[in-house]
Amino acid sequence: MAKLQIREALRRAMTEEMEKDESIFLIGEEVAQYNGAYKVSQGMLEKFGPERIVDTPISEGGFAGLGIGAAMVGMRPIVEFMTWNFSLVAYDQIVNTAAKVYQMSAGQYTLPIVFRAPNGQAENLAAQHSTSVESLYAHFPGLKVVTYATPDDAYGLLKTAIADNNPVIFLESEMTYHVKGDVPDEEYSVPFGKARVRREGSDITIISWGKQIFRVMDAVKKLEAEGYDPEVLDLRSIRPLDQEAIFNSVAKTGRCLVTHEGHIFSGVGAEIVAQVQQACFEYLSAPIVRVTNRDVPQPYATILEKEVNPNPDRILEGAYQILRYS
Amino acid sequence: MSTIPNSLASKCSLPAITQEELIHLYKEMRLIRRVEELAAKAYTQRKILGFCHLYIGQESVAVGTAAATKDDYWIAAYREHGHAMAKGVPAKEMMAELFGKATGSAIGLGGSMHIFDKKCDFMGGWGIVGGHVPLANGVAWAIKARKEDKVCVCFFGDGAMHQGAFFEALCLAQLYKLPCVFICENNYYAMGTSLDRQSAITDLHRRADGVGMVSEQFEGFDVELVRDRVAAAREYARSGAGPVLLEIITYRYRGHSMSDPAKYRPKGELEEKKLSDPIAITHKRLTEDFGVNPDVLSKIDAEVEITATEAYQFAEESPEADLSSLYDFVYAP
């Protein structure tokens, strides 16, 4: 078993799939000659050539649309945005076109395309470079939205994303591309719609996804030390959502905390809370709490940013609120 | 500095039009017009709902383009009934889609603005002005990657020429030298906003200059001319020389959509434009230059009437869209 950085795991997934299928190509800003803004595609230009590792001008709507058109006629593009923030100028392409063509054409045109980019906050990038976009895309039927915490899931989920015949929103993070972890040597894929239990427990279900999982695991250490036994669910897949895993866990623990980056208002957490209260009403021993970014555009200064982020202290605060509820 | 060729290097690659072919194009234009007239009737009877944008007056553009690019990929916008039929979508299936019936080209899921037919590479049917133009580049990308001997033809109106998506598409198409023929059907109105109120320059094809793309502007009322100029553009794009932007001057007789009485037009403008009606021009050419007996064309008109009426009846008598299909096409297996 190799220890890979997340960027290496992602690169391995793309490379393996591109070796097998000539219709796959990677397109985006700086993916080729620059080797990727975050070095995810390092060396891929050399391996696959400029017709399959394609540099673009700064034209997100233009190259997202190019990917969609190519996918409609049987290519399998991977479209990389430098960050999901920039995808918003391609939002029409993804939401009005990619998400809808399969339905509007009554299944005549499928859209096997992956849109990937770093999501959410990095550090001190201020308001325009820190958006968490999951709720903006998960809202739409026709799109799938997935994300990972660790290298093994990064690899396995991207394999599934590339093989999927639908548009997939693949959420990465600038902050964790360097994170190393075990990735099995044999090929495998991680199915969509299956949450991963990061820690089994019986006192409280903590639901999260993406790099927020690392903050959760920090908080969990403290809870453990205090004698609590939390269960941590890493969703991995936001749409489709693993309702079964969520409901079973909450039915077991009777307590639920949802924590994610991004805004609380109309966030993905709101959807989960709504579903949990409906499915698990009789099992709940305490109100469900959400811990998210504070409801302001991301500030720049470190002291302000730390206060806004859903940091481990704030996760703990939320957990105590639930655990001490009577 | 790169220089922009000021006209298409290649001339029309098709042989001169024959009487037989021109009669065929006449028939295609007649059929589109009759189907559209029946669609208008159905709309006023609330059998067709939602937005319905008619193509009447512009038939020569789609039909002339089809004569030059029948086997290529096409992408169009929301005034696409004529393009769909010219490309080969059966009138019955299209009309049934307008009626929202289970027998429609998209079994009632798409409607007037979203006609798709993969069998004849008719790729929509798109409702966001300019939003579909970048897709043409992707189709052309696939053509290049697979070394197909084809181009992608993309239609849009003058209203799309001010959208960012349009400009981005032009930039990328030229940068990658993609085999695209972009066709702006300039009908002088973006909904109710006339050309001089939409753009500081009214020779819209000059938008191509900024990206170094070859472009041409011409009047598109004569189907034969459209055929020949599109064939030249196709040949240029297909050869690997790069994409082409054609601005084809045309005119729509109806409002923007069925709910638009088009009162913004200056008095007399419609009547004046009707003097260069595409169907009348071709009728005249056939009878006067080719010596076709007008009775032959009357007979064709009668055949068209039958086809159009049958399409209408088919749509009317078809079963409603199937409720059980509602969730069938959200995600592909």
Interface residues (C-beta under 8 A of the other chain):
Chain A: S23 F25 E51 T56 P57 S59 G61 G62 F63 A64 G65 L66 G67 I68 G69 A70 A71 M72 V73 G74 M75 P77 V89 D92 Q93 N96 T97 V101 Y102 Q103 M104 S105 A106 G107 Q108 Y109 T110 L111 P112 P141 G142 K144 N165 N166
Chain B: Y73 I75 S105 A106 I107 L109 G110 H114 F116 D117 K118 M123 G124 G125 W126 G127 I128 G131 H132 V133 P134 L135 A136 N137 G138 V139 A140 W141 A142 A145 C152 G164 A165 E168 A169 C171 L172 L175 S325 D328 F329 V330 Y331 A332 P333
